[in-house]
Structure formats: structure tokens, C-alpha cells
């Protein structure tokens, strides 16, 4: 027992001695460092400072060069993402190739670096690929976002607009869907919840779309079809039906588009001429005074979605007030909606019987037409076709009030006739033709 106690005492004394020596060495080192500090500061001009130790991979590229390369890649990011779509030829652009570009980007990097720039570039190129109205493609673009990364974890992140750049990009996708009239579905909502969470700006945008779109989707009683007909005659038939707004109006084709060969051997392309006229307009034209002329006016534009077409009308001047004859109405003409109400109502002294109503009479419109070329010779074909159902047109003078239309309506015959008139100013004009200089004078006189 006494031996073991002696051994323990010796070990403790040895440990205490070692700790005392270490403390003495540490104090001596501090004193030497403090005494040599002025000399070190004095000799810094003649010494080279040692670098911090870094990894071999990091030492290959200096920090300044690394930052410059990063800035170049950052400035070039949108160009590179846009270049993925530019590599595809114009003939190969379709929905399949667009989806393939999206899949290539998703497989290229697990972290989806540059996904915001890629989505913006894809939104700009959707119209070139013809997928701007495809809901599945928009859902595929939303699938590019990383999942559960931008979801706020607490109310503070939610309050300070967590990841604003990514949320703005998601809202931009929904806004483009709104511009093209695309209604989101359940898959769109599931993707937005997985990406941004339930309390985010894209989810609020989705809720607004789902509230207002069903209300305005079928609000127009005369909707325009999404795909307009490619045939100009079918497009003219659709346009005239919308303008006439009369179920009894008949659309007539006065001339089919064809190519004719003249006696000299030249090929002449004849445009289409499509017109419409209702029975009420035929009756109105039959009662027109033959001593007063009728006018062919146009072209007037009509927009059908992004396509603009032009039409012409056959009209007359308003009937003077002294020549107007009020015809008695037929009470059995419309039994559901009476045209006149004879009500004997008691009136007070404060009631005013006179109403200040501005009545503007623009004159009757007898017919309308659409043609591929708006020159006088083509419109004469329309007037000749109208004479079959309206014989009075053979007795009424017809004047043409044609304005300068678009380039596609100005045919080659117009330019040739203008050159001939400028070269030969003494050539007689056709009867009833009105020049541009006489048009304002005629309107002032009327």
C-alpha cells in the first residue's frame, strides 16, 4: 500500500513539473514576440508577406480572374439560354422540339442553375414554336423550377417576399397564360404549391385567374373562333356574317378567284368578290329615288383577333326631313316585342315632355362586300351582280368614293392606270369616277 501511494505522488509531481515548464516557455515566447515587434514593423518594406495556404484547385485561378469569369458568365447567361432555341432551324420548330429543349435543360444540371433566365427565354420563343396556347407546355415550364426550395419556412420569410426573383418569374408565366386566355388546371396549382408554397404571389395570381376567367370566358354572345379560316373566301363569309347581324341576310359569291388569259396572251389573276344583302336592304333599295346617286365607299377595317380584313359598302345620302314619310307600323309584325306602346299615363306639371336627343342620320346602307383587290373594276363586278336582285341599280348613278387602302388591296391594275393617266393627262375618265382632288370638294358641297 505504501509503495502504491509513493508511485502516485511521484506521477503527480512529474505532471506539475511539465505544466510549469510549458507555462514558462509560453511566457518567454510572448516576451520575445513583444520585444521583436518594432523591428518586424520596421523591416516590412524589405520583406514579402506570406500567403495563406489554399487548396491546389483554388490556387490555379487567382480570385480576381475567377470574379471576372463569373461576371462574364452572368452577363452571358441569357444569351446562352436563348441560344438553346436558336440552334433549332425554322422548319423544325414545333411542340416536340420545344419540349425536347426543356428536357435537355432539366437533365443538364441537377440544381437547375440559370432556370429563371431559361424560362424567360422560353416564354419569348413560344410564339415561334406555335405553343403559346398550349397549357401542357406552360406546366412543363413551371416544372423547371426546383421543388421545395423557394417555400418560406416561417412567417418572417413569407412577410419579406421570399426569393422575389423566382416568384416574379412564376407570376410572369401566369400573366402570359392570361394574355392568351389559357385557364390553369389542377396540375398548375400543384406545381405552384410545390415550388413556392401556399402563401406566395404566384398562388395569389392563380386564385385571381380561377375567379375571373370562368366569369368572362363565355361572356361574349358572338365569340370569334380561335383558329380563323385560311381560305380568304371563308374568312370573308365569316366577317360579313358578323357585320350584318341579320339571320335573313344572304352571303353571295359574285366572283371566284381564278386566272384568266387575255387575247394578248397575258395571265390576269381575278380576285374573289363576296357580298351580303338582307331582304330589308333589298326593299329599302327598291324605294330609293332614281334621281339621287348611290355611293360605293371603303375600305373600312375589321379586326378578327390579330388579322385585319377590309370591306366596302353601298350607301346613299340621308333622306331630307321634308321628304321623310312615316309609315304606319304593323301591330302583328312582332307579337313578342311590340314596336309601339300607347299608354295613357298621368303627368305632373314638373314632367318634361321634350327630350334633348341628338339624332344623327348617316343614310341607309344597301349592301356590303369584301374583295381581294379594291379597285373600281373589281367593285363593278359586285355592282353588276347586285343588279340581278336590284334592277333599280341600272337606273341609279353609282359613284365610287374609294380611299387609299392597304398595299395588299392595291392591285397591279391600279398602278398601271395611274401611270397611264400621268403620262396622258388628256385621256377621258370613266363615268361616275371620282378623283382624289374632287373628293374633298364633293364632300364640302354635300
C-alpha positions in Angstrom: 0.0 0.0 0.0 2.8 2.4 0.9 4.5 1.7 -2.4 1.4 2.5 -4.5 1.0 5.7 -2.6 4.6 6.7 -3.3 4.2 6.0 -7.0 1.0 8.2 -7.3 2.8 11.0 -5.6 5.7 10.8 -8.0 3.4 10.8 -11.0 1.5 13.9 -9.8 4.8 15.8 -9.1 6.0 14.9 -12.6 2.8 16.3 -14.3 3.0 19.5 -12.3 6.6 20.0 -13.3 5.7 19.6 -17.0 2.9 22.2 -16.8 5.2 24.7 -15.1 7.8 24.3 -17.8 5.2 24.8 -20.6 3.9 27.9 -18.9 7.5 29.3 -18.6 8.2 28.6 -22.3 4.9 30.3 -23.4 5.7 33.4 -21.3 9.2 33.6 -22.8 7.8 33.4 -26.3 5.4 36.3 -25.6 8.2 38.4 -24.3 10.4 37.7 -27.3 7.5 38.5 -29.7 6.7 41.8 -28.0 10.4 42.8 -28.0 10.8 42.0 -31.7 7.6 43.6 -32.9 9.1 47.1 -33.6 11.9 45.5 -35.7 9.4 43.5 -37.7 7.3 46.6 -38.4 10.5 48.4 -39.4 11.6 45.7 -41.8 8.2 45.1 -43.5 9.3 47.2 -46.5 12.1 44.7 -47.2 10.1 41.5 -46.6 7.5 39.7 -48.6 4.3 38.8 -46.8 3.5 35.1 -46.8 0.2 33.9 -48.5 -2.5 32.0 -46.7 -2.4 28.3 -47.5 -5.1 27.3 -50.0 -6.1 24.2 -51.8 -4.4 23.3 -55.1 -7.6 23.7 -57.1 -8.2 27.2 -55.8 -4.5 28.3 -56.3 -4.8 27.6 -60.1 -7.1 30.6 -60.7 -6.5 33.8 -58.8 -9.5 35.4 -57.1 -9.6 38.4 -59.5 -9.7 36.2 -62.6 -12.4 34.0 -61.0 -14.6 37.0 -60.4 -14.1 38.3 -63.9 -15.1 34.9 -65.4 -18.1 34.8 -63.1 -19.2 38.2 -64.3 -18.8 37.2 -67.9 -20.9 34.1 -67.4 -23.5 36.1 -65.5 -23.8 38.7 -68.3 -23.8 35.9 -70.9 -26.4 33.7 -69.1 -29.5 35.0 -71.0 -27.7 34.7 -74.3 -26.7 31.1 -73.7 -30.2 30.1 -72.6 -31.6 31.8 -75.7 -29.1 30.1 -77.8 -30.7 26.7 -77.0 -33.7 27.7 -79.0 -31.7 29.5 -81.7 -29.9 26.3 -82.6 -33.2 24.8 -84.0 -33.9 25.5 -87.6 -37.1 27.3 -88.6 -38.7 24.3 -90.3 -38.1 22.0 -87.2 -39.8 24.4 -84.7 -42.7 22.5 -83.2 -44.1 21.4 -79.9 -42.0 18.3 -79.8 -38.7 20.2 -80.3 -39.7 22.8 -77.7 -40.4 20.1 -75.1 -37.1 18.4 -76.1 -35.2 21.7 -75.4 -36.8 21.9 -72.0 -35.9 18.3 -71.2 -32.3 18.9 -72.2 -32.0 21.9 -69.9 -33.6 19.9 -67.0 -31.2 17.0 -67.4 -28.1 19.1 -67.9 -27.9 20.3 -64.2 -29.5 18.8 -61.1 -29.5 22.2 -59.4 -31.1 23.8 -62.4 -28.7 26.7 -62.5 -30.0 29.6 -64.7 -33.6 28.3 -64.7 -35.0 31.9 -64.4 -33.2 33.1 -67.5 -34.2 29.9 -69.3 -37.9 30.4 -68.5 -37.8 34.0 -69.7 -36.1 32.9 -72.9 -38.7 30.1 -73.4 -41.6 32.5 -72.9 -40.2 34.8 -75.6 -39.8 31.9 -78.0 -43.1 30.2 -77.5 -44.9 32.0 -80.3 -42.2 31.0 -82.8 -42.8 27.3 -81.9 -46.6 27.7 -82.0 -47.1 26.6 -78.4 -48.3 29.9 -76.9 -51.8 28.5 -76.3 -50.8 25.0 -75.0 -51.5 24.5 -71.3 -49.2 21.4 -71.1 -46.2 23.4 -72.3 -46.8 26.1 -69.5 -47.0 23.3 -66.9 -43.7 21.9 -68.3 -42.1 25.3 -67.9 -43.2 25.5 -64.3 -41.7 22.1 -63.7 -38.3 23.6 -64.5 -38.3 25.3 -61.1 -36.6 23.4 -58.3 -39.2 21.9 -55.9 -39.5 22.9 -52.2 -36.5 25.3 -52.4 -38.4 28.6 -52.5 -41.1 27.7 -50.0 -40.9 30.0 -46.9 -40.3 28.2 -43.7 -41.7 30.9 -41.3 -43.8 34.0 -41.2 -40.8 36.3 -41.4 -39.7 34.8 -44.8 -43.2 35.0 -46.0 -43.6 38.6 -45.0 -40.3 39.7 -46.7 -41.2 38.2 -50.1 -39.1 35.0 -50.0 -37.0 34.6 -53.2 -38.6 37.6 -55.1 -36.9 37.0 -58.4 -38.2 33.5 -58.7 -41.7 34.5 -57.6 -41.7 37.2 -60.2 -40.7 34.7 -62.9 -43.6 32.4 -61.8 -46.1 35.3 -62.0 -44.8 36.2 -65.5 -45.6 32.7 -66.7 -49.2 33.1 -65.3 -49.5 36.5 -66.9 -48.6 35.2 -70.3 -51.2 32.5 -69.9 -53.7 35.2 -69.0 -52.8 37.2 -72.1 -53.5 34.2 -74.4 -56.7 33.2 -72.5 -55.3 30.0 -71.1 -57.2 28.7 -68.0 -54.9 26.9 -65.5 -55.8 23.4 -64.2 -55.2 21.4 -61.1 -51.7 20.4 -62.2 -50.7 24.1 -62.4 -51.8 24.6 -58.8 -50.0 21.5 -57.5 -46.7 22.7 -59.2 -47.0 26.2 -57.8 -47.6 24.8 -54.2 -44.6 22.5 -54.5 -42.4 25.4 -55.8 -43.5 28.5 -53.9 -45.9 27.3 -51.1 -49.5 28.2 -50.5 -48.9 31.8 -49.3 -47.0 33.2 -52.3 -47.6 35.7 -55.1 -47.9 33.0 -57.9 -50.6 31.2 -55.9 -52.5 34.5 -55.4 -52.2 35.2 -59.1 -53.5 31.7 -59.8 -56.5 32.3 -57.5 -57.4 35.5 -59.3 -57.3 33.8 -62.6 -59.5 31.0 -61.4 -62.0 33.5 -60.1 -62.3 35.8 -63.1 -61.7 33.6 -66.1 -64.8 31.4 -65.8 -66.9 34.6 -65.4 -65.6 36.2 -68.7 -65.0 33.1 -70.7 -68.5 32.8 -72.2 -69.5 36.5 -71.7 -69.4 37.4 -75.4 -72.5 36.2 -77.3 -70.7 36.4 -80.6 -67.3 34.8 -80.0 -64.6 34.8 -82.6 -63.1 31.3 -83.3 -59.6 30.7 -82.1 -58.5 29.4 -85.5 -59.6 31.7 -88.3 -60.2 30.1 -91.7 -57.2 30.3 -94.0 -59.3 30.5 -97.2 -59.9 34.2 -98.0 -63.5 33.4 -99.2 -64.4 31.6 -96.0 -62.9 34.4 -94.0 -64.9 37.0 -95.9 -68.1 34.9 -95.4 -67.4 34.9 -91.6 -66.7 38.6 -91.5 -69.7 39.6 -93.4 -72.0 37.5 -91.2 -70.6 39.2 -88.1 -71.1 42.7 -89.6 -74.6 42.1 -91.0 -76.0 40.8 -87.7 -79.1 39.6 -89.6 -80.1 36.0 -89.9 -82.1 36.7 -93.1 -79.0 38.2 -94.8 -77.7 36.1 -97.6 -74.0 35.8 -98.5 -73.4 35.6 -102.2 -70.2 34.8 -104.1 -70.1 37.1 -107.2 -66.7 36.0 -108.4 -64.4 33.1 -107.6 -60.6 33.7 -107.6 -59.2 32.4 -110.9 -56.5 33.1 -113.5 -57.6 34.3 -117.0 -55.6 34.6 -120.2 -56.3 37.7 -122.3 -56.2 37.8 -126.1 -52.6 39.1 -126.0 -51.5 36.0 -124.0 -51.1 37.7 -120.6 -52.3 36.0 -117.5 -54.6 38.1 -115.3 -55.5 37.0 -111.8 -59.1 37.7 -110.9 -59.7 38.2 -107.1 -62.7 36.9 -105.2 -65.8 39.1 -104.6 -68.1 38.1 -101.8 -71.1 40.2 -100.8 -74.1 40.2 -98.4 -77.6 41.8 -98.5 -80.7 41.2 -96.4 -84.3 41.4 -97.6 -84.8 44.6 -95.7 -82.0 46.2 -97.6 -83.4 45.0 -100.9 -86.8 46.6 -100.1 -85.0 49.8 -99.0 -83.1 50.0 -102.2 -86.2 49.4 -104.3 -87.8 52.5 -102.7 -84.7 54.7 -103.5 -85.2 57.8 -105.6 -83.5 57.0 -109.0 -82.5 60.7 -109.5 -80.2 60.5 -106.5 -76.9 58.6 -106.7 -75.6 55.8 -104.5 -72.0 55.6 -103.4 -69.5 52.8 -103.0 -67.3 53.7 -100.1 -64.3 52.0 -98.4 -62.2 50.2 -97.5 -63.2 50.0 -93.8 -61.1 47.8 -91.4 -62.4 45.0 -89.4 -60.2 43.2 -86.9 -60.7 39.5 -86.2 -58.2 38.7 -83.4 -54.8 39.6 -85.0 -56.0 39.6 -88.6 -57.4 42.7 -90.2 -59.8 42.5 -93.2 -61.4 45.3 -95.2 -64.9 45.7 -96.5 -66.9 48.1 -98.8 -70.5 49.4 -98.5 -73.1 50.6 -100.9 -75.0 53.5 -99.3 -76.9 56.7 -100.1 -77.2 60.1 -98.6 -79.6 60.7 -95.8 -83.2 61.5 -96.8 -84.1 65.1 -96.1 -86.6 65.8 -93.3 -89.3 67.2 -95.7 -89.2 64.0 -97.9 -89.5 61.6 -95.0 -92.8 59.7 -94.8 -93.7 57.9 -91.6 -95.2 54.5 -92.4 -97.8 53.1 -90.1 -96.4 50.1 -88.2 -97.9 46.7 -88.4 -99.0 45.6 -84.9 -98.8 41.9 -85.9 -95.3 42.2 -87.2 -93.8 41.2 -83.8 -96.1 39.8 -81.2 -93.4 39.0 -78.6 -91.9 42.5 -78.6 -94.4 45.3 -79.5 -92.9 48.1 -81.6 -95.1 50.8 -80.1 -96.8 51.3 -76.7 -99.9 53.5 -76.3 -100.0 54.2 -72.6 -102.2 56.9 -71.0 -100.2 57.9 -68.0 -101.0 60.8 -65.7 -98.3 63.6 -65.9 -97.3 66.1 -63.4 -96.6 69.8 -64.1 -92.9 69.1 -63.4 -92.6 66.4 -66.0 -90.7 67.5 -69.2 -92.1 66.0 -72.4 -89.3 67.3 -74.7 -86.1 65.2 -74.7 -82.8 66.5 -76.0 -81.7 63.6 -78.2 -79.1 64.1 -80.9 -80.4 62.2 -83.9 -77.7 61.6 -86.4 -78.8 60.1 -89.7 -76.0 58.6 -91.7 -78.1 57.4 -94.6 -79.2 53.8 -95.5 -76.7 51.1 -96.3 -77.9 48.8 -99.1 -75.2 46.1 -99.3 -71.7 45.2 -98.2 -68.9 43.2 -99.9 -65.3 42.0 -99.4 -62.8 41.5 -102.2 -59.2 40.7 -102.6 -58.5 43.8 -104.6 -60.2 47.1 -104.0 -60.1 48.7 -107.4 -63.0 50.1 -109.4 -63.1 47.3 -112.0 -63.4 44.7 -109.3 -66.1 46.5 -107.5 -68.0 46.9 -110.8 -68.4 43.1 -110.8 -70.1 43.4 -107.4 -72.5 46.2 -108.6 -73.3 44.1 -111.7 -74.1 41.1 -109.6 -76.4 43.2 -107.3 -78.4 44.3 -110.4 -79.9 40.8 -110.7 -81.9 41.2 -107.4 -82.0 45.0 -107.6 -83.0 46.2 -111.1 -83.2 49.8 -109.9 -79.3 50.0 -109.9 -79.5 50.1 -113.7 -81.3 53.5 -113.4 -79.4 55.0 -110.4 -76.0 56.6 -111.0 -73.2 54.9 -109.0 -70.2 57.0 -107.7 -67.1 55.5 -106.2 -65.6 57.0 -103.1 -62.5 54.9 -102.7 -59.8 55.8 -100.2 -56.2 54.7 -100.3 -56.3 51.2 -98.9 -53.5 48.9 -97.7 -50.9 47.6 -100.0 -52.4 44.2 -100.3 -55.6 45.7 -101.7 -53.9 47.8 -104.3 -53.7 45.7 -107.4 -51.3 46.0 -110.3 -54.0 47.4 -112.5 -54.3 50.5 -110.2 -50.6 51.3 -110.6 -50.7 50.8 -114.3 -53.8 53.0 -114.7 -52.2 55.7 -112.6 -49.0 55.7 -114.7 -51.1 55.9 -117.9 -53.1 58.9 -116.6 -50.0 60.8 -115.5 -48.4 60.1 -118.9 -51.6 61.0 -120.9 -53.5 63.6 -118.9 -56.0 64.1 -121.7 -57.3 60.5 -121.5 -61.1 60.6 -120.6 -62.2 59.2 -117.3 -65.0 56.7 -116.9 -68.4 58.0 -116.0 -69.0 58.3 -112.3 -65.3 58.1 -111.3 -64.1 60.5 -108.6 -60.5 61.6 -108.3 -58.7 62.4 -105.1 -58.7 66.1 -105.8 -62.5 66.2 -106.5 -63.4 64.1 -103.4 -63.0 66.9 -100.7 -64.9 69.4 -103.0 -67.8 66.9 -103.4 -68.0 66.4 -99.6 -68.0 70.1 -98.9 -70.8 70.7 -101.4 -72.8 68.0 -99.7 
